[in-house]
Amino acid sequence: MTGARSFRVDKLGRLTGIHFPQIWKPGENVAECRAENQVKKAHSIASCAHGFYAYYDGSDDYHSDGLVSGVVEGYGESVIGSRGFRVMKARIVALKISKDLAKPVASLVARNYKDVPQFASFEAMVKAFPPDSAGAEPAPETDEDFWTRAI
């Protein structure tokens, strides 16, 4: 599945998570478990907060000046939500480097992720690499309670 998300950038031009400082490499990334006092192999992605997050339908709630936006492909163990997903494995498929990012750092990002398509605007990026829709949202064809659900 694909979704939009934002990244922080460190001084070496490496992309990191917004809340967790795990570095995203080109190619496959595997989430690091951040659960305290648990044996990492004894629980799943559903029982702790680790994983890579992304939003459906081109939304990106964490975008702000100085961040890099991207589209990621997520796979492996997953938790599906109404607005996005959390996955164990992901790879970056497209980037939009903020104009507000300092030029030397923006150049490092472009160099470090040179094999990832880079776009001048968020809109162009999600048009070329459209994020999935939730697919599980209620619809008349798939939910017998669609017309009687609470507002």
N, C-alpha and C positions, 0 to 999 in steps of 0.2 A: 504494500500500500504506500501511497505517497502523501506527504503533507508539508505545509510551510512552517518554518520556525525561524528564530533569530539566534545569533551567536555573538558572544563577546569575543574580543580579539586581544591576545597578549602582546607583549612588546616584540616578540619574534614573528608576529604575523600569523600565529596559529589560532584557529577557531576553537572556542571552548563553549561549554554550556552556559546558560544564563545563571542558573542557581548552583550548579556543581561545576568545578573547574576541570572536568575531564577534557583532554585535548581530542579534537576530532581530526583524524588523519584522512588523507585521500584514500578511497577504497573502503573496505569493511571496518566498522567500528563495533566493538562489543562493550555493552554497558558494564560499568563497575558497580557492584552492589555497595550501597552506602548504609545498609542496616547495621545497627550497633548490636553487639552481644549476640549475634546469630551466626551459626555455621553457614557460610554462603551457599553450600550445596544442599542445605536442608530446607530451603524455601524457594518459592517461585516468584516470578515478576508480579503476580497477583497479590502476594502477601507482603510486599514491601514497595518502597517508592522508587526503586532503581529502574532505569530504562531511559530510552530517548523519546522525548515528547515531540509531537508535531500536530498541526491543525489541518483540518479539512477545508475545502472550498476556498482556499487562498487567504484565509484570515491569518493574522500573525499578531496576537495580542501583546507580545513582548517586544515588538519593534520600537526602537527609539533612535534618536540621532547617535551616531558613532558605533552602531551595531551593524553586523552583516546579516542580511536576510538570505534564506536559502530554501530550497525544496529538497527533502530527503526521501529516500526510499527505505521503508522499515520492513523488517521481516523477522522470522524466528518467533519465540514466545512473545505474545502480544496481549495488551489490554485495549479493548476498543471502547471508545466513549462517543457521546453524541456530537462532540465538537472536534475530536481528534483521537490520537492513539498514543500509546506508550509501548515501545518495543525493545527487545533485547539486543537486536543488531540493526544497524542502519548504515547507509552510505549517502554522501552528499551528491545530488545529481545536478544542481544548479545553484548559482550564487548571484546576489546583487550586493556589491560593496558600497556602503554608504558614502555619499559625497562629503559627509561630515567627519569621516575618519581621516586622520592626519595622512598626508600624501605618502610619507615614507612607510608608514604602517600599511596603508592600502596597497602599496607596491609589493610589500612582503606577502600580503595575503594573496594577491594575484599570482605571484611567483610560486608560493607554496602549494596552491591549488590550481596550477596551470592546466591540468587536464579536465577540470570541471568547467562546463560552460558558464560564462559570466555575462550578466546583462546590465544594461544601463538603467532599467526601471524594474520595480517589483511587478508591475502589470505585465511587462514583456516576458519576465521570467515565468510567471504562473500561466501565461498563455502558451508558452513553449513547453512547459513541464507542469501540466495541470494537476493540482492536488486532487486526490479522490474525494468523493462525498462520503458521508458516514455510511451510506448504504444500508444501515440498520434503522434509520429513522422511520417512525411509523408512517404508513401510507395506506390508502383505502384497500389496495390490492394485497397487502401483507399483514394487516392488523385488523382482526375482526372487531376490535373495540375502538377503531379509529374515530368514528363519528360520535362516540359517547365518552371519550376521554375528557378529563377535566381540562379546563383552559389554564 
